Each structure stands twice: as structure tokens, then as C-alpha cells.
Amino acid sequence: MSIKLYGPRGGSALRPHWTLHELGIAYEAVAVDFKAGEHKSPAFLAMNPAGQVPVIEVDGFYLAESIAIAQYLAEKFNPALFGTPEQKAKGLQWALWIMLNVQAGGLSKMAMPKFTGVADDEGVEAGRAHVAKHLPILETYLGAHEYLAGDVFTISDIDGVVTFGYNAWAGFDMTPFPNVLAWIARCEDRPAFKAAKGE
Ligand SMILES: N[C@@H](CCC(=O)N[C@@H](CS)C(=O)NCC(=O)O)C(=O)O
């Protein structure tokens, strides 16, 4: 079987890198040259019309969107990484909640000036207020549960933890959220995370 993953070991593309390492599946990591506009080339757009990484290619099957890729890989190679149907559903509930309430309108808004080079103090403050409003909900949940699905690590923890990786650019102060920080540390301590990052 031939597996190629297009995209760096960071940002959204870290989700499928980490998932493949959790699954112990050998693959080829393919770098995409953003500066040369490779992600907008006809060859790349044929793989993903959205012109974004990550994209995975498995024996001629192409798939984009990091959460969809991670779900597909777990489904194909080891569904145990989902846990029970209830754990799978509960984990997905939280992974989606994090993406919709912490990333969208929050961390991504705070990080935008770092990517565009255009200052936007109002946008950064709105993003900060958005995260501050929602994060206590996750903090309370993780005070009672070790992982998003409950007591076991699942694919949803990969989805959720990678979202918080955007804080490297956003700079949201996480110190009032020790349960969230402990969960991130617990997940990032996994050998597969370190291997995915190339550490
Ligand atoms: N929702 C997508 C987001 C993918 C995404 O934003 N990729 C960025 C890099 S982290 C990208 O390719 N940006 C280039 C562009 O949008 O032109 C996913 O999770 O896969």
C-alpha cells in the first residue's frame, strides 16, 4: 500500500501525521512549497480543490480536511483508536466544540496578524474575549475527565490538542486553565506525538 501525506508537521497537517504515528503506519511525508505557490498549482488543486494542506493519498484515493483524514485513517487501520461508539461520539462532540468555539472566532482570529503581517488590535481582542468566554466550559469538563472521550485517549484528543497548537501564534494566556494545560501535556507526552513532530 502506498500512503503519501502532503503537508508539514505543524498546523492542521499535524493531525494526520500524529494519527499515522499512533497507528504505526509507514508513510511518505511530502513537503509542499507554499512560497512557490505549489498548493495552488493545477496538480495540487486536482488533489484538493481548496488548495490547502493536508492532503492524503492512499493508493490513488485523495482526501483533504485534517479531521476527516484522521477519522478515515483510524477507521481503515484501527477503529480501536475511536474507543466505543459512545466514546467516539463524546470525543467528536468535544473536538468539534473546540474547533467551533476555541479556534474559529478565537485563536485563529488572534493569530491572524502573525500570518498576514497586518495589525488588528480589535480583532485580536475580540478573539481573546471569545476564547475566554468558552474555555471555562472545557476546563470544568477536563477537571472530571482525563480525555475528551472520558477515560481513554482517542482520535478526538489528537483533533483537539492540535487546535490548541495555534496558540503558539495566538498567545492566549492559558494559565487560568490548568486542567486544559494538563490534558494537552498528557497527550503531547505520547511517543507518537513526539515522533510526528520529528522529535
Ligand atoms: N480545515 C482545514 C484547514 C486547512 C488549512 O487551513 N491549511 C492551511 C495550512 S495549516 C493551508 O493550507 N493554507 C493555505 C491556504 O489556505 O491558501 C483542515 O483542517 O485540514
The ligand as a Gaussian input file, in Angstrom:
#p B3LYP/6-31G(d) Opt

LIG

0 1
 N       -9.912000      22.906000       7.810000
 C       -8.667000      22.555000       7.145000
 C       -7.728000      23.729000       7.266000
 C       -6.501000      23.525000       6.427000
 C       -5.625000      24.759000       6.436000
 O       -6.026000      25.844000       6.913000
 N       -4.421000      24.589000       5.882000
 C       -3.522000      25.700000       5.786000
 C       -2.184000      25.348000       6.435000
 S       -2.408000      24.945000       8.177000
 C       -3.280000      25.990000       4.317000
 O       -3.063000      25.099000       3.531000
 N       -3.359000      27.282000       3.956000
 C       -3.110000      27.716000       2.620000
 C       -4.279000      28.443000       2.047000
 O       -5.366000      28.465000       2.673000
 O       -4.119000      29.007000       0.969000
 C       -8.084000      21.292000       7.789000
 O       -8.281000      21.098000       8.994000
 O       -7.444000      20.495000       7.085000

